[in-house]
């Protein structure tokens, strides 16, 4: 669990902070240090130890000795650090590590308390993340029973502290063992997600849905099953005798180009009743700093909310990337008593208006995000957890992936509901980059025991914690109740089966669902989120009878991939209001595979390959082969299988995304599944666990470009459209060429046009016969280029038959690596049509300006290459692959393993 986004400043950190904070604020904090009412805030991350409490089957004899632990952390990462378990991501160790999820474990540390701290009126311990069933002991006295990994636990400890050393101990119980008797005792069970194949719980008794814990820990179709436990968020000790600023919300009541009307609401916990002054500072994006509001208040003992309204004239507004800049304001609230500041809190936010607009039309109801009065077409992907063990995700890792999303012209990520609420760093980076965030509450599928009032109350407390933590982030534009639970009940058979088996219990389950997701969470968002919209499920039509419909609401479309009878061209037959999930799978790049899977295991049916292919319990490669064969034929070896999986994924998702964009304004969003990976393996991601781009990520940069071309061929007909996210009109020219694979031009024509702002414009429609004439479909392509003023050139190539039917010329790409004054460049050229050109450098990491290219006959491109390796090493490792290499007669390959 991340620490809070609003920052409370500890007196003990003044020296370190003084170099980066505004001088006047530092001086004020020094006054706080001198005040008789000064408080102490400390992070308790040092000196922790852990041990296994009770033997568990398969524990490899690790015993129950105390060992050093890293905080925040998990039991898996601590065991790994001591060499007690193998790397959970390498090879196939998963089955042998399931004992960890069945074991109880214990953590402990000591911390010092001064006489002044012990005498403070109020003292508390705060845990920002306990996963999950945790008993907390202070000096051997139990002070907390926790049961929710997503909550912030504040424990009053005044009167329980010793001067000097105090022991803090946390016992973590196995969530499987804790919940199994309860679920087994149910006469009827509610739908879960993925049964364990390892025997740690019966396949017909799924416990994950009953636990407020990251659902993906129990396994998903893109990641392993590691039911971990730990103290995965910050641990803090706080003591005070005056007043503490618990929270600061900057509510945006109205934001326009001319004025921002705001209310700063400080939540203050007073240890003693008394008179205070509340002072609010604003620091603008340019560094200008001024007092915006001051008031004197008499606070009773306990918690109070103190609102202060103010205005900012001509605000610098925050925009999604591609629509404007991302200026950020900083607000500081200070609580003053006498001559000293007794506490202060800081938040950073961007000023913008945001609306989920659902206008009715002849087809149904729209679904569009309006930011600063601009209808924004949402382009992006779904993000999943960045690691199986969230405590080891670094801000650098988050930034690399989120920057990659922006580099691929995305403006939105959907933070999916089967993981955890991301760290403050995730949202801070999204704010800085202009990435909108569709935020799910953490419910990832199946159904929940929401018929239980205690369960709902626990969730409401969790929701309040998280909404209040995140509500100042301008990047968050939607709160969504869950992922796929509504359609699970309505369409995936469980609702019907349960109604037939026990109608009374079925009604109770659905009534509980409606109470939690249509009322309780909606109310939390309405009360605490500062005007952000709520959506009960994804996909949904806001609790209408029919969900997952193109007419209204958002859609998940899995008939392609989910049903292998549907080719990628089926994407063109569905035109949603907002597509929030669709996807095709691919393997990551060779270097990532080599990290996780031994070379002699790199066969489609090997144990290690199947261990890293989670779809259909390791048999997903058959599904992947189905889609590869559909377009490209049979891959001749494992290298070809991996390469073709990426080409298939990139081209198929590009087809869908271009269709969605060409359907604007009926369609106003396209979020494919998925952005990132939780470990190195086969998945639907465009960026693997190491941050390396698959072919799809390079394609996304083209099909999500602000101004793009959509040439969509289906049933012998090609429709050409131009799309624009720009807010001003542009003039341009588009060109059609029909040529053979060696570059002989059969048709060449140019057309001038004007592209309106925020639009999709149909340019032309052609039948195959009209484009081909007498030419051979297996030897001919249509090339469409578009040049628009102020934009990068755009190209689309239309093929008239599947790649497996085309007689690709055996013309290898010429590649020359050069070192010049501006760094390393790679020049590529081809004498004949070269499709899906992929450049890699083997075991060396190198960032290439572009990849997954199509080169026309005679065309040459120059790409920048960035790497810590020497040019000589890069030149030796350079390898270029094209479809012609893979689909022609077999030649030498780096891998001889066969599918």
Order of alpha helices (4+ residues) and beta strands (2+ residues): beta-alpha-alpha-beta-beta-beta-alpha-beta-alpha-beta-beta-beta-beta-beta-beta-alpha-beta-beta-beta-beta-beta-beta-beta-beta-beta-beta-beta-beta-beta-beta-beta-alpha-beta-alpha-beta-alpha-beta-alpha-alpha-alpha-alpha-beta-beta-alpha-beta-alpha-alpha-alpha-alpha-beta-alpha-beta-beta-beta-beta-beta-alpha-beta-beta-beta-beta-beta-beta-beta-beta-alpha-beta-alpha
